[in-house]
Amino acid sequence: MRHTISVVVENEFGVLARVAGLFSGRGFNIESLSVAPMFDPSMSRMTIVTTGDDRILEQITKQLNKLIDTIKVIDFTGSDYVERELALMKVNAEESSRAEVLRIVDIFRGKTVDVTPRSYTIEVTGAPAKINAIVELLRPIGIKELVRTGPVVIGRGSKGWRQD
Amino acid sequence: MKKTGSQILLECLKKEGVDTLFGYPGGAVINIYDDLVDYPEIKHILTRHEQAAVHAADGYSRATGQVGVALATSGPGATNTVTGIATAYMDSIPMVIITGQVPTPLIGNDAFQEADMVGITRPVTKHNYLVKDIKDLARIIKQAFYIARTGRPGPVLVDLPKDVQVATTKFEYPETVELRGYKPTISGNVRQIEKAAKMILAAKKPVIYVGGGAVLADCPAELLQLAELIQAPVTTTLMAMAAFPGEHPLSLGMLGMHGTYYANMAVTHADLLITVGARFDDRVTGKIDTFAPHAKIIHVDIDPTSIKKNVRVDLPVVGDLKDVISKTIVALGKHADEVKATVAASQPWRDEVASWKSAQPLTYQPSDTEIKPQFVIEQLRELAGEDAIVATEVGQHQMWAAQFFRFVQPRTFLTSGGLGTMGYGLPAALGAQAAFPERLVIDISGDGSFQMNSQEMATLVQYKLPVKIVILNNGYLGMVRQWQQLFFDRRYSQTPLELPIDFVKLAEAYGATGLRATSPSEVAATIKQGFETPGPVIMEFKVAREENVLPMVPAGRSIHEMVLAS
């Protein structure tokens, strides 16, 4: 099962390595990881997508909490949340396929951020499933390069992460 | 008034109540060592290897309950501490290890004697720090000690670059520690404890399973009180041998791979397993799906990650052991009549346990011609008394020490359980002796283990630490040889240690005393002489070569599927 966890950590040198080391040392899988400072820059927020059964998830959550640098672990599995990811992709766009590429980008409300006679570079944001979908549609036309950020997640409703 | 980084470090150690420091100098810590001369109230013991300095700080900590402190230089000095740190990490021992580091501008430059200690020790420390700014130093040291000794204790490494040691700033020792990411749960949840009390009152076949956490939490008194209140048999792991008196009628001895028959049988047939400060390690559980198959499990631990990691737990209670056990006794006290009824109802269980004890006691084949290692342990116990502090190395002798040396006083058994580090015993004994110069401190060792840190004989003699070293010499890497005998058709690959080393001469080369016994009739006299001779002594016993540690639960089997002695 796929789980998305947000971890609020001290914004100190080495913390990312500590979390990554925890996952690799205990054989937990990291499907994707994104991290950046928060509104309070003394803290960073990491979003990790991992796979495993409930027992593994419980261990991951407890082990993360055990780290001195971890301030809070938020497990979004089973709750209401908004999940978004950004992708940049360089797509083949020869004469015959140029219009089709633009049509697909339009359908997905993406943006064209670079143009050459032979390619378009597209920027798309959305839930991971939406990103997967546009990638699948553009694949037959030819994707030269694809860069994804991995998802970030925020809970629905009015409560901030501190109030639980 | 401004102080240098190295002065601040030493001031902080004083503020934390450190009176003994184990270490080895080098270029990256030469400033600290220079300032140390001005701090005679901190006793520094120079070991002969940095690994031994860490093991010594570890032994000091296990014997006293204080945070053990070790100091090493950068590069190879620091990397030499890693085995010692990992040993302490696996057994949750509170320690602070300070390593020198190259100056901050050189970090990451492959400088002379540079090693990324924060990176290297990340998986084997509770936490670690690189001090990049002298203004952070006092706060970091205070945090390091706080983290080391609270919650589930553990080693904390502080990497201190040379330029930070030499820089100056105003010294202010923080009053409090504020760590928003670290708030260990001390107080056990009262509702959970009420539930635990109810489960205890309903049980007819209870067993208390005690782990090293009970020693770390300093709660042998509360544990004894609980056991006697509900008259439940008590089994201890290797790490908890000195948490419950071995001679008590409720004591089952050790459980697990080399545990007693009756301990393993009791756990297998129990209907309630009260687990305190233990982590269901694989040496204890054997085949995990058949471990304690009929028991409901109450798991009390200060570290939530240990709970439900390996086995399903019916009632988890997170908190400090002393707190939780005391509250449980109070909760049971409110139901005094029911406690009486439960004790009466579990009498048949205690009778059954007693029958297992008499059917299969711990035993070995005695001999008039060969010295049996178990015999030496028994004689040691008789002549040493219950106040002696016993450190062990790792291997067969370690198991025999756990089986045959019945511990009574807490904090008298120092052994590397989690990591199983050969070379631990001698320096750990050294550390314990430094803490208790007047007590009898014994190191039980094999001929293999002794050679891993034998250079520490020099430290013992230099500081007049009268550790009594017992070498059970069977000319083999015994435990591995046993496995090769049982599972690899007796192919003793690289396990014979047949080079005859004259351990008596070795002792004398360092200025210590060496004694040797080659027949059973000499054993008691040799031990007596060793104990009565002042200063460090090596007592070598040439023991039976192919003796096996039994009972034994073969790997992958359930703990009731023991290979027995008879």
Interface residues (C-beta under 8 A of the other chain):
Chain A: V9 E10 F13 G14 A17 R18 G21 G25 R55 E58 Q59 K62 Q63 N65 K66 L67 I68 D69 T70 I71
Chain B: V118 G119 R122 P123 K126 H127 L130 K132 I147 L179 R180 G181 Y182 D303 P304 T305 K308 K309
